[in-house]
Amino acid sequence: MFPIPSIWLIRISLIYLLLGTSFGAILMLNKTFVLSPEIWKLLPLHYSIVIWGFLIQFIMGNAYWMFPKHMSEYPRGSTIEIWFLFYSYNLGLILYLFTKFLDPTNHLILFGKFLIFLGIVSFVKLIWVRSITYR
């Protein structure tokens, strides 16, 4: 059975892919038809959405599903930890993207980065204990 947190990590990553490619399409249209020079301000946002929103989350969702399971009642580890990872990573990413786009000098951008960091640390902890040898 495919784990529910993994499904949600992959679904949200695909939403970020759609959003990131939409920004990319706008940027490419601007390159061709020169709509406005202000549109180029979306480029860092486009990169952040595609890399942090799609790529990293897609990898986390697949790794959580595919890594070897424990021989216990909770084969993939604590469900509280994976949901903490999901919420902290996504809330941090949304906070980071909004503050980066609307007000780059705002201190909430650091809080967003911290939540992303907590999500990544939770992911490493969940996967680290499952990276074992059977010798």
N, C-alpha and C positions, 0 to 999 in steps of 0.2 A: 504494500500500500504506500502511496506517495504521501509524505508527511504534509500536513496542512500549513505549517509555517514556511516550508519550502515553496509550496504553491503560491503563497502570498508574496514571498520575496521575488519570485519570478514574475508574477503578475504586475507588481508595482514597477519592477525593472522594465517591463515592456511598455508601461505607461510613460516612463521616463524616456524610453527609446523613441516613442511617438512624439513626445514633446521636443526632444533634442533634434530629431530629424526635421521637425517643423521649423525650428529655429535655423537649422542648416539650410533648408530650402529657401527661407526668407533671405538668408545671407547670400546664397547663390543667385537668387533673383536680383538682389541689389548689386551684385557684381556684374551682372549682365545688363540690367536696365538702369542702374544708378538711381534708385528711388530716393534715398536720402543718406548722407554720410553718417547720420546719427545711428543708423541701423548697425554699424560695425561695433557699437557698444555691446551688442548681444553676443559677440564672439566668445569672450571669456565665460559667459553664462552657458552658451552652447557646449563648450568643452566640459564644463563642470557637470552639466546635466548628463551628457553622454558617458563620461568616464565614471563619475561618482554615483549617478543615479541608475544608469543602465548596467554598465560593465561590471562594476564591483558587486552590485546587488545580485546580478544574474549569476556570477561566480559563487557568491555565498549561498544562494538558494540551491544551486546544483551540488555544491560540495556538501552541504548539510544533508542532502538526500543520498548522495553516492558514497560517502566515506564509510569505511567498515563500521558495523554496528557493535555495540556492547552485547554481551551475553547476560542481560539483566532485564528487569522489569521495564526500564526506560532505555531502549536500545540506542537512542540518539542523544542521550543526556537530558538535562533538566529542561522541561518545556517552559518554565519560567524564564530561564536564561535566553532561550531562542526568541521568545516574545519580547523580552527586554531589548535584545539586539535589534529586532525589527522596529520597535517603536523608537528607541533612542536614535538609531541610525537615520530613520526617515524623518523624524521630527528635527533632528540636527541638520539634515540636508535641506529640508524646506526652510528652516530658519536661516541657514547659511546662504541659500540662493536668494531669498527675499532681501536680506540685509545687504548682500553683495550688490544686488541690482538697484535697490532703492536708496540705500545710504551706506556706502562702503566705510564710512568713518564710525559707524555705530558699533558699540562694544558687544552687541548681541551676536555679531559674527563670530566672536571667540567662543561664546557659549554654544553656538551651532557646531563649530569645529570640535569642541569638547564632547558633545553628544555623539558626533560621528566617530570620534576616537573611542569612546566607551563602547559603541556598537562593534567596532572592529576588534577591540580587546576581548569582548564577549565571544565573538566569532572564533578568534584564535584559541581561546580557552576551550570552547566546545569541540573544536576540531583537533586540538592538540592531544587530548586524552583518547581520541579515536584513532590517532596515527600510531598504531602499535604493530609489533611483529608478533607472530604466533609461534615463536621458538620456545 
